[in-house]
């Protein structure tokens, strides 16, 4: 599964908004390798510079495999080099086989992408407030447009290796609640493909893994591919996993079809060839080109219906690079990353896998491979397609993302993801609202559509969301206009709140010394200082507890543990004391308290109360294990 998806945990750094950007920065490689030896040398340099242990990769074109190689160290502790037998984990690239299975069954007339999930698997629990008018369809599961949350921490903390798919689905249905009308907004959810895979099991009468092996793995000649980390092949040849240079435990996704395939580069070469050859292996057409075209076409969001040409199809996303658009799926599990990308129009593709969670290293390797593959295709002097701007609708202003992957952490995400749209001559620029860094640029071609000046694809559209009204969908994110007052008002309140907590702890130390020396007297005079100090202390305890267990976040906070209980009690304590403090502030408003002390405490009490209201509004004070 795509653990980029779990890096939103870092939003617990309450001040991250100062540096946050809605997208990962992509470090550009100035080197353009012109030969395989040059490419290998450049990739090996990346491994050394980033301390990435190993990489497995394959490059494919219409004539077959161009290069397949494993480089680096598969097992640091035992000094074992990666070789042609080394197996890597591909994470969410596994989801591509879920969509292929569904498309295969559709070709055989056994189901339709338009079938209602409730009709196919009524035994699977999920909630959809719009069931009568907008039921969840099979295609929604695969395009991540159900509106469901991504895995909750309790699901992440549960190893799915020994569970049947139905047991995994039944384990924690609470994340499968549609937060908005299905088929309108994208939000990556690992549960969707898991439920789709269960539909495959129910229709075929086979386990999903057996069906995929018989239907795809064996005909495609992919001998090493397996969903199971306890297989003999993986035990013998699996690359050890590393996070920040430390060996990581093997983590099996709760619903295996969503992200547990393990394989070697030679088998990934066959998988890439399958897509390049449009569903054909040798002379056998495993799946029709029409099905692949549907797989590559985002269709169910309001953006897609408004003409958006990029985004996420059926387990298949677009990935712009200079003036071309790759089709791809990436994968991420603890200690491993993967990327499978291909260009159908140029019959090119590649797959790359690492046994490290270093995303910067992965992106640098991807850039090197793409630069090499396209060295004779992309004209570096080209300025892209000739577009005529039509800025008849002014879209300048501030926007926030309203389709979060994890609802629990949205209260923090929305503080940092504000974006600003402005025009520079005929070009629409989208930048981070706080640091002004230019992120993307588009040419507006009509009132509702915006084109990438590099690819010529419609990459952002104006659309009508049934709940939020007018929005803009850019790629997979849905942006809602907000006022500058909201963007910067919440920013200012957050900064003041954090400063208040820091000063309360500092002043609290001074007050304690003065109290011990007998220089601080009077009940109200003490309590007016103490209540906001107690609230601040609860926040500090929660903060320290979270980051002391950050490396094992999901394992610790997805279960009932001392740290998870401590955080819950701290947040509840913070809320209760903050509310009580408001009452106490009103109660002692006429007491003999120094004005400076009273108004300092009053300010901090009000900030704590605002934070409490914000947490409660966004449902942030809940058990992380449930």
Secondary structure in CASP SS format (residue, H / E / C, confidence):
PFRMAT SS
TARGET T0000
AUTHOR 0000-0000-0000
METHOD secondary structure of the structure
MODEL  1
X C 1.00
X E 1.00
X H 1.00
X H 1.00
X H 1.00
X H 1.00
X H 1.00
X H 1.00
X H 1.00
X H 1.00
X H 1.00
X H 1.00
X C 1.00
X C 1.00
X C 1.00
X H 1.00
X H 1.00
X H 1.00
X C 1.00
X C 1.00
X C 1.00
X C 1.00
X C 1.00
X C 1.00
X C 1.00
X C 1.00
X C 1.00
X C 1.00
X C 1.00
X C 1.00
X C 1.00
X C 1.00
X C 1.00
X C 1.00
X C 1.00
X H 1.00
X H 1.00
X H 1.00
X H 1.00
X H 1.00
X H 1.00
X H 1.00
X H 1.00
X H 1.00
X H 1.00
X H 1.00
X H 1.00
X H 1.00
X H 1.00
X H 1.00
X C 1.00
X C 1.00
X C 1.00
X E 1.00
X E 1.00
X E 1.00
X E 1.00
X E 1.00
X E 1.00
X E 1.00
X E 1.00
X C 1.00
X C 1.00
X E 1.00
X E 1.00
X E 1.00
X E 1.00
X E 1.00
X E 1.00
X E 1.00
X E 1.00
X E 1.00
X E 1.00
X E 1.00
X E 1.00
X C 1.00
X C 1.00
X C 1.00
X C 1.00
X E 1.00
X E 1.00
X C 1.00
X C 1.00
X C 1.00
X C 1.00
X C 1.00
X E 1.00
X E 1.00
X E 1.00
X C 1.00
X H 1.00
X H 1.00
X H 1.00
X H 1.00
X H 1.00
X H 1.00
X H 1.00
X H 1.00
X H 1.00
X H 1.00
X H 1.00
X H 1.00
X H 1.00
X H 1.00
X H 1.00
X H 1.00
X H 1.00
X C 1.00
X C 1.00
X C 1.00
X C 1.00
X C 1.00
X C 1.00
X C 1.00
X C 1.00
X E 1.00
X H 1.00
X H 1.00
X H 1.00
X H 1.00
X C 1.00
X C 1.00
X C 1.00
X C 1.00
X C 1.00
X C 1.00
X E 1.00
X C 1.00
X C 1.00
X C 1.00
X C 1.00
X C 1.00
X C 1.00
X C 1.00
X C 1.00
X C 1.00
X E 1.00
X H 1.00
X H 1.00
X H 1.00
X H 1.00
X H 1.00
X H 1.00
X C 1.00
X C 1.00
X C 1.00
X C 1.00
X C 1.00
X C 1.00
X C 1.00
X C 1.00
X C 1.00
X H 1.00
X H 1.00
X H 1.00
X H 1.00
X C 1.00
X C 1.00
X C 1.00
X C 1.00
X C 1.00
X C 1.00
X C 1.00
X C 1.00
X H 1.00
X H 1.00
X H 1.00
X H 1.00
X H 1.00
X H 1.00
X H 1.00
X C 1.00
X H 1.00
X H 1.00
X H 1.00
X C 1.00
X E 1.00
X C 1.00
X C 1.00
X C 1.00
X C 1.00
X C 1.00
X C 1.00
X C 1.00
X C 1.00
X C 1.00
X C 1.00
X C 1.00
X C 1.00
X H 1.00
X H 1.00
X H 1.00
X H 1.00
X H 1.00
X H 1.00
X H 1.00
X H 1.00
X H 1.00
X H 1.00
X H 1.00
X H 1.00
X H 1.00
X H 1.00
X H 1.00
X C 1.00
X C 1.00
X C 1.00
X H 1.00
X H 1.00
X H 1.00
X H 1.00
X H 1.00
X H 1.00
X H 1.00
X H 1.00
X H 1.00
X H 1.00
X C 1.00
X C 1.00
X C 1.00
X C 1.00
X C 1.00
X C 1.00
X C 1.00
X C 1.00
X E 1.00
X C 1.00
X C 1.00
X C 1.00
X C 1.00
X C 1.00
X H 1.00
X H 1.00
X H 1.00
X H 1.00
X H 1.00
X H 1.00
X E 1.00
X C 1.00
X C 1.00
X E 1.00
X E 1.00
X E 1.00
X C 1.00
X C 1.00
X E 1.00
X E 1.00
X E 1.00
X C 1.00
X C 1.00
X C 1.00
X C 1.00
X C 1.00
X C 1.00
X C 1.00
X H 1.00
X H 1.00
X H 1.00
X C 1.00
X C 1.00
X C 1.00
X E 1.00
X E 1.00
X C 1.00
X H 1.00
X H 1.00
X H 1.00
X H 1.00
X H 1.00
X H 1.00
X H 1.00
X H 1.00
X H 1.00
X H 1.00
X H 1.00
X H 1.00
X C 1.00
X C 1.00
X C 1.00
X E 1.00
X E 1.00
X C 1.00
X C 1.00
X E 1.00
X E 1.00
X C 1.00
X C 1.00
X C 1.00
X H 1.00
X H 1.00
X H 1.00
X H 1.00
X H 1.00
X H 1.00
X H 1.00
X C 1.00
X C 1.00
X C 1.00
X C 1.00
X C 1.00
X C 1.00
X H 1.00
X H 1.00
X H 1.00
X H 1.00
X C 1.00
X C 1.00
X C 1.00
X C 1.00
X C 1.00
X C 1.00
X E 1.00
X C 1.00
X C 1.00
X C 1.00
X C 1.00
X E 1.00
X E 1.00
X E 1.00
X E 1.00
X E 1.00
X C 1.00
X C 1.00
X E 1.00
X E 1.00
X E 1.00
X E 1.00
X E 1.00
X E 1.00
X E 1.00
X E 1.00
X E 1.00
X E 1.00
X C 1.00
X C 1.00
X E 1.00
X E 1.00
X E 1.00
X E 1.00
X E 1.00
X E 1.00
X E 1.00
X E 1.00
X H 1.00
X H 1.00
X H 1.00
X C 1.00
X E 1.00
X E 1.00
X E 1.00
X E 1.00
X E 1.00
X E 1.00
X E 1.00
X C 1.00
X E 1.00
X C 1.00
X C 1.00
X H 1.00
X H 1.00
X H 1.00
X H 1.00
X H 1.00
X H 1.00
X H 1.00
X H 1.00
X H 1.00
X H 1.00
X H 1.00
X H 1.00
X H 1.00
X H 1.00
X H 1.00
X C 1.00
X C 1.00
X C 1.00
X C 1.00
X C 1.00
X C 1.00
X C 1.00
X C 1.00
X C 1.00
X C 1.00
X C 1.00
X C 1.00
X C 1.00
X C 1.00
X C 1.00
X C 1.00
X C 1.00
X C 1.00
X C 1.00
X C 1.00
X C 1.00
X C 1.00
X C 1.00
X E 1.00
X E 1.00
X E 1.00
X E 1.00
X E 1.00
X C 1.00
X C 1.00
X C 1.00
X C 1.00
X C 1.00
X C 1.00
X C 1.00
X C 1.00
X H 1.00
X H 1.00
X H 1.00
X H 1.00
X H 1.00
X H 1.00
X H 1.00
X C 1.00
X C 1.00
X E 1.00
X E 1.00
X E 1.00
X E 1.00
X E 1.00
X E 1.00
X C 1.00
X C 1.00
X E 1.00
X E 1.00
X E 1.00
X E 1.00
X E 1.00
X E 1.00
X C 1.00
X C 1.00
X C 1.00
X C 1.00
X C 1.00
X E 1.00
X E 1.00
X E 1.00
X E 1.00
X E 1.00
X E 1.00
X E 1.00
X C 1.00
X C 1.00
X C 1.00
X C 1.00
X E 1.00
X E 1.00
X E 1.00
X E 1.00
X C 1.00
X C 1.00
X C 1.00
X C 1.00
X C 1.00
X E 1.00
X E 1.00
X E 1.00
X E 1.00
X E 1.00
X E 1.00
X E 1.00
X E 1.00
X C 1.00
X C 1.00
X C 1.00
X E 1.00
X E 1.00
X E 1.00
X E 1.00
X E 1.00
X E 1.00
X C 1.00
X C 1.00
X E 1.00
X E 1.00
X E 1.00
X E 1.00
X E 1.00
X E 1.00
X C 1.00
X H 1.00
X H 1.00
X H 1.00
X H 1.00
X H 1.00
X H 1.00
X H 1.00
X H 1.00
X H 1.00
X H 1.00
X H 1.00
X H 1.00
X H 1.00
X H 1.00
X H 1.00
X H 1.00
X H 1.00
X H 1.00
X H 1.00
X H 1.00
X H 1.00
X H 1.00
X H 1.00
X H 1.00
X H 1.00
X H 1.00
X H 1.00
X H 1.00
X H 1.00
X H 1.00
X H 1.00
X H 1.00
X H 1.00
X C 1.00
X C 1.00
X C 1.00
X C 1.00
X C 1.00
X C 1.00
X H 1.00
X H 1.00
X H 1.00
X H 1.00
X H 1.00
X H 1.00
X H 1.00
X H 1.00
X H 1.00
X H 1.00
X H 1.00
X H 1.00
X H 1.00
X H 1.00
X H 1.00
X H 1.00
X H 1.00
X H 1.00
X H 1.00
X H 1.00
X H 1.00
X H 1.00
X H 1.00
X H 1.00
X H 1.00
X H 1.00
X C 1.00
X H 1.00
X H 1.00
X H 1.00
X H 1.00
X H 1.00
X H 1.00
X H 1.00
X H 1.00
X C 1.00
X C 1.00
X C 1.00
X C 1.00
X H 1.00
X H 1.00
X H 1.00
X H 1.00
X H 1.00
X H 1.00
X H 1.00
X H 1.00
X H 1.00
X H 1.00
X H 1.00
X H 1.00
X H 1.00
X H 1.00
X H 1.00
X H 1.00
X H 1.00
X H 1.00
X H 1.00
X H 1.00
X H 1.00
X H 1.00
X H 1.00
X H 1.00
X H 1.00
X H 1.00
X C 1.00
X C 1.00
X C 1.00
X C 1.00
X C 1.00
X C 1.00
X C 1.00
X H 1.00
X H 1.00
X H 1.00
X H 1.00
X H 1.00
X H 1.00
X H 1.00
X H 1.00
X H 1.00
X H 1.00
X H 1.00
X H 1.00
X H 1.00
X H 1.00
X H 1.00
X H 1.00
X H 1.00
X H 1.00
X H 1.00
X H 1.00
X H 1.00
X H 1.00
X H 1.00
X C 1.00
X C 1.00
X C 1.00
X C 1.00
X C 1.00
X C 1.00
X C 1.00
X C 1.00
X C 1.00
END
